[in-house]
Amino acid sequence: MSTLNRFIFMNKKITSRPCFVFVALLVLASCTSSEQMADLAIRNVTIIDAENGAREAQTVVVSAGRIIAVQAAEEAVSAVEVVDGTGQYLIPGLWDFHVHLTYDQRFTEAMPGLFLNHGITSIRDTGGPLELVVPAVEAIRAEGAIAPRVFFAGPLMDGEHVVYDGNNMPLLGIGNPDPETARANMARLAEAGVDFVKIYEMVTPEVFKVLVEEAEARGLPMDGHVPLSMQARDVGPHVQSLEHLRNIEMDCTANPSSLVADRRQLLTNPEGMAGGALRSQLHSQYRIPSVKAYDEAECGEVLASMMSTIQVPTLRLNAMALQPPFARLDWDEVLEKLPEVAAVDWATAGGGSMEDRNTDTTFPDWSLFLVRLMHEAGVPIGAGTDTPIGFAAPGYSLHSELEMLVRAGLSPLEALRAATLRPAEFFNLEHEMGTIEPGRLADLVLLGSNPLDDITNTRSVQAVVTKGQFLNRTSLDALVR
């Protein structure tokens, strides 16, 4: 089943006959008020999206979960619900492109409301065991649920030594020690209805090749980390997105082939270390020395190999030392929205002075530098947070990620693209989502301030349209504790 067909079935908002529906919507848009009233109209608003820029004095008309018209504000409109958007800004619904719904189960049930509360109308779950993730996804997709759209990968496809094994670290991954196991696991994921596949760090080149072949045969997009046994330039062309900039620094040195040979020897794991410990040892041994051994020419070749691979740098995590969430003035307000038990833990963990924390900024600075290089080279960038890992408050942290992307060199409009259109492109849904045009799904965010003036204005969420349903600020606040 193709990505679009799975999307149609799971979200129950798109008919299997899209041509018929689009014609019907065009007819509806032309009807007079006496013939047909639309569900919703947002009048006299400034529209902003990554493809069309800013359009002032517009009215957006919605019916049956779709945008059916975008017209001048002075044109007449007939709708059941009319919202005055004067002085406000309408953007496409935001994505958090890197989420773990079940990593910390204290957050799982609260996540859908927290995402919508902050204007996130779509999420991509990038790893968790099927027995936990599938029920969470089903609850979000249930008929009548007020929740974002969700796409999921199932467990991380790791190697013989699993990092997130459920013993030493939370359970997120499964082992693929050989090609035969990889094929069997891929069949199981496809049967479970996953929307994409995530390849993790401990796989061998042989297993990586099989995972790619099996995913391509099933029409499943591929996400991942650069495996430690491989060079980034040999991974990027075969997957559609990569996370955290992880292990790319090891291929941006003057001697990358020598480094990967050394890593492969260590990955034989003669001491029998747990997967998480082995990965940590390799990161400690190679990451910072590789950053310091940066080679411009080699890195240029790496970036050239990734022109069709969306990079999801999670800068709010990588560069947390530069902008810690618990140092923000609104952090106490954020904690008040979170599940109480988790909020208490986070308040305690976030206490203390900055002098007590690791303030080494080598990798944070490198992350910003690399994203700037990628952006200047034309490598596509996506916005994800790794929530709830590393103080990533669901929903809230996406806005912090947008700030960091701008800090790395993206314009505010380009940062919006990273959180709207790029994620849709990953799933080949750019003609369904990510812009504000007739025929698009009605996932929208109404802002009180202009995000093109200051990207932090994406925080000024006044209302959200999710699957065509309008939620004002009061309704959004009712979704969280």
Protein Blocks (a to p, Z undefined) as FASTA:
>chain_A
ZZklmmmmmnopacfblmlmmmmmmmmmmpcfkloccfbdcehiacddfklopaehiadd
deehiafbdcdfklccddfbdcdfehiacddddddfbdcfklpmmlmmmmmmmmmmnopa
bdcdebdcfklmmmmmmmmmpghiacdddddebjadddfbdfblolmpccfbdcdfbfkl
mmmmmmmmmmnopabdcddfkbcfklmmmmmmmmmmnopacdddddfkbcfklmmmmpcb
dehhioklmmmcfblmlmmmmmmmmmnomnopafklmmmmmmmmmmmmmmmmocfklmmm
mmmmmmmcccdeklmlmmmmmmcfklpfklmmmmmmpcfklmmmmmmmmgccfklpcfbf
klmmmmmmmmmmmmmnopacdddehiaghhiaghjlmmmmmmmmmmnopafklmmmmmmm
mmmmmnopmmmgopacehiacdddddfbdfklomklmmmcfbdceehiacdfklmmmmpZ
Z
